[in-house]
């Protein structure tokens, strides 16, 4: 009798263990959430390339930009890789600083002096430590420029400082400072145009998500 009772108990436990609860669902029927996949691409309309030149001993900044910019890029699911694919070319005859007379002088006396009708370059790397490297070709010289960047969602902003003497452009600095001598003279009576130039590049990528 005890043996029969023990066997019955085992069968009962096995039945309970193997039977599904009323809330159980087969694993194959569970809905799997799909991650959103986005493709990013460059948007010319939301791009700015600006520079800041400095005059007088007090280093007064003069900001400007280039009106004619051509950019090539490749779409990618990684926004950083879109930035790293950017190649650009800017026409130096179309400078915009908010003053037409100054724009003409910059184009003629700086860029023409160093025989630079266009400035070209590319983004070489966008690093995880917040730095980025672009190459810039001007006056027949190509140099790498390291700066810092911020990237939030689709928005990218890069800033750096260069010295145009690295591109053998001091003759252009001297020619422009000569023609603008009075405008570049500060309270100390010294006329000065700095070879240091600040650069900034910003853009907002287009995202297409499925």
C-alpha positions as CSV (number, residue, x, y, z in Angstrom):
1,X,0.0,0.0,0.0
2,X,2.8,2.4,0.8
3,X,4.5,1.6,-2.4
4,X,1.4,2.4,-4.5
5,X,0.8,5.6,-2.6
6,X,4.4,6.7,-3.2
7,X,4.2,6.0,-7.0
8,X,0.9,7.9,-7.2
9,X,2.5,10.9,-5.5
10,X,5.4,10.9,-8.0
11,X,3.0,10.7,-10.9
12,X,1.0,13.6,-9.5
13,X,4.1,15.8,-8.9
14,X,5.3,15.0,-12.4
15,X,1.9,16.1,-13.9
16,X,2.0,19.4,-12.0
17,X,5.6,20.1,-13.0
18,X,5.0,19.4,-16.7
19,X,1.7,21.2,-17.0
20,X,1.8,24.9,-17.9
21,X,0.2,27.6,-15.7
22,X,-2.7,29.5,-17.0
23,X,-0.5,32.6,-17.7
24,X,2.3,30.7,-19.5
25,X,2.8,31.3,-23.2
26,X,4.9,29.4,-25.6
27,X,8.3,31.1,-26.1
28,X,7.9,31.1,-29.9
29,X,4.7,33.3,-29.5
30,X,6.4,36.1,-27.6
31,X,6.6,39.3,-29.5
32,X,10.1,40.5,-30.1
33,X,10.6,44.3,-30.0
34,X,12.6,45.5,-33.0
35,X,15.1,48.2,-32.5
36,X,14.7,51.4,-34.6
37,X,17.2,51.6,-37.4
38,X,18.2,55.1,-38.7
39,X,20.2,56.2,-41.7
40,X,21.9,59.6,-41.5
41,X,22.9,61.9,-44.4
42,X,24.4,65.3,-44.8
43,X,22.3,68.4,-45.2
44,X,23.8,71.4,-47.0
45,X,21.0,73.7,-45.8
46,X,22.0,73.3,-42.1
47,X,25.7,73.7,-42.5
48,X,27.9,76.6,-41.5
49,X,31.7,77.1,-42.0
50,X,32.9,80.2,-40.2
51,X,36.2,81.8,-39.5
52,X,37.4,84.5,-37.0
53,X,40.4,86.7,-37.9
54,X,42.1,89.0,-35.4
55,X,43.3,92.6,-35.7
56,X,45.1,95.2,-33.6
57,X,47.3,94.4,-30.6
58,X,44.1,93.9,-28.5
59,X,43.2,90.9,-30.8
60,X,39.8,92.2,-31.9
61,X,37.9,89.4,-33.6
62,X,36.3,89.8,-37.1
63,X,34.0,86.9,-38.0
64,X,33.1,85.8,-41.5
65,X,32.2,82.8,-43.6
66,X,32.4,81.4,-47.1
67,X,29.3,81.7,-49.3
68,X,30.2,79.0,-51.8
69,X,30.8,75.6,-50.2
70,X,30.7,72.2,-51.9
71,X,30.5,69.1,-49.7
72,X,30.5,65.4,-50.6
73,X,29.5,62.8,-48.1
74,X,28.1,59.2,-47.7
75,X,25.0,58.2,-45.9
76,X,25.5,55.7,-43.0
77,X,23.7,54.2,-40.0
78,X,26.4,55.7,-37.8
79,X,26.2,59.5,-37.6
80,X,29.9,59.8,-36.8
81,X,30.8,57.9,-40.0
82,X,28.8,60.4,-42.0
83,X,30.9,63.2,-40.6
84,X,34.1,61.3,-41.2
85,X,33.1,60.9,-44.9
86,X,32.8,64.7,-45.5
87,X,35.0,66.3,-48.2
88,X,34.7,70.0,-48.7
89,X,35.7,72.8,-51.1
90,X,35.2,76.5,-50.5
91,X,35.6,79.4,-53.1
92,X,37.7,82.2,-51.6
93,X,36.3,84.8,-54.0
94,X,33.0,84.6,-52.1
95,X,33.9,85.7,-48.6
96,X,31.2,87.1,-46.3
97,X,32.1,89.2,-43.3
98,X,29.3,91.7,-43.2
99,X,31.3,94.3,-45.1
100,X,31.5,94.2,-48.9
101,X,34.7,96.4,-49.0
102,X,36.4,94.2,-46.5
103,X,35.3,91.0,-48.3
104,X,36.8,92.3,-51.5
105,X,40.1,93.1,-49.8
106,X,40.3,89.7,-48.1
107,X,39.7,87.9,-51.4
108,X,42.1,90.1,-53.4
109,X,44.9,90.9,-51.1
110,X,45.0,87.8,-48.9
111,X,43.8,84.8,-51.0
112,X,45.1,86.1,-54.4
113,X,48.5,86.9,-52.9
114,X,48.9,83.3,-51.8
115,X,47.3,82.0,-55.1
116,X,44.4,80.2,-53.4
117,X,41.2,80.3,-55.3
118,X,39.8,77.5,-53.3
119,X,40.3,75.9,-49.9
120,X,39.7,72.1,-49.7
121,X,39.8,69.4,-47.1
122,X,38.2,66.5,-45.4
123,X,37.3,65.2,-42.0
124,X,39.8,62.5,-41.1
125,X,38.6,61.3,-37.7
126,X,35.9,61.9,-35.1
127,X,37.3,60.5,-31.9
128,X,35.6,59.2,-28.7
129,X,37.6,61.6,-26.5
130,X,35.9,64.7,-28.0
131,X,38.6,65.6,-30.5
132,X,38.4,65.5,-34.3
133,X,40.9,66.0,-37.1
134,X,40.4,67.6,-40.4
135,X,42.9,68.2,-43.2
136,X,43.0,71.6,-44.9
137,X,44.6,72.3,-48.2
138,X,45.5,76.0,-48.9
139,X,48.3,77.6,-50.9
140,X,49.3,74.2,-52.2
141,X,50.0,72.9,-48.6
142,X,48.0,70.3,-46.8
143,X,48.0,70.2,-43.0
144,X,46.0,68.3,-40.4
145,X,44.1,70.4,-37.9
146,X,43.0,69.0,-34.6
147,X,40.1,70.6,-32.7
148,X,37.2,69.7,-30.4
149,X,33.7,68.8,-31.2
150,X,30.3,68.2,-29.7
151,X,27.7,65.8,-31.1
152,X,24.2,65.6,-29.8
153,X,21.7,63.4,-31.8
154,X,21.9,64.8,-35.3
155,X,23.8,68.0,-34.5
156,X,27.6,68.3,-34.9
157,X,29.8,71.3,-34.1
158,X,33.6,71.5,-34.5
159,X,36.0,74.3,-33.4
160,X,39.7,74.7,-33.9
161,X,42.5,77.4,-34.2
162,X,45.1,77.5,-36.9
163,X,48.1,79.6,-37.8
164,X,48.1,80.4,-41.5
165,X,51.9,80.5,-41.4
166,X,51.7,76.7,-41.4
167,X,50.4,77.1,-45.0
168,X,53.1,79.7,-45.9
169,X,50.5,82.4,-46.0
170,X,52.4,85.2,-44.2
171,X,52.7,87.1,-47.5
172,X,48.9,87.3,-47.7
173,X,48.8,88.5,-44.1
174,X,51.3,91.2,-44.8
175,X,49.5,92.3,-48.1
176,X,46.1,92.5,-46.4
177,X,47.5,94.4,-43.3
178,X,49.2,96.9,-45.6
179,X,46.0,97.7,-47.5
180,X,44.1,97.9,-44.2
181,X,46.8,99.6,-42.1
182,X,44.5,102.2,-40.5
183,X,41.7,99.8,-39.8
184,X,44.2,97.4,-38.1
185,X,45.7,100.1,-35.9
186,X,44.8,100.0,-32.3
187,X,45.0,102.4,-29.4
188,X,48.8,101.7,-29.1
189,X,49.3,103.0,-32.7
190,X,50.4,99.6,-33.9
191,X,48.9,98.1,-37.1
192,X,48.6,94.3,-36.7
193,X,46.8,91.4,-38.4
194,X,47.3,88.2,-36.6
195,X,48.2,85.0,-38.4
196,X,46.0,83.0,-36.0
197,X,42.5,82.2,-37.3
198,X,39.7,80.5,-35.5
199,X,37.6,78.0,-37.4
200,X,34.2,76.5,-36.7
201,X,32.1,74.0,-38.6
202,X,28.6,73.0,-37.7
203,X,25.9,70.9,-39.4
204,X,22.7,69.0,-38.6
205,X,22.3,65.6,-40.3
206,X,19.1,64.3,-41.8
207,X,17.8,61.1,-40.2
208,X,15.6,58.6,-41.8
209,X,14.4,56.0,-39.3
210,X,12.5,52.7,-39.8
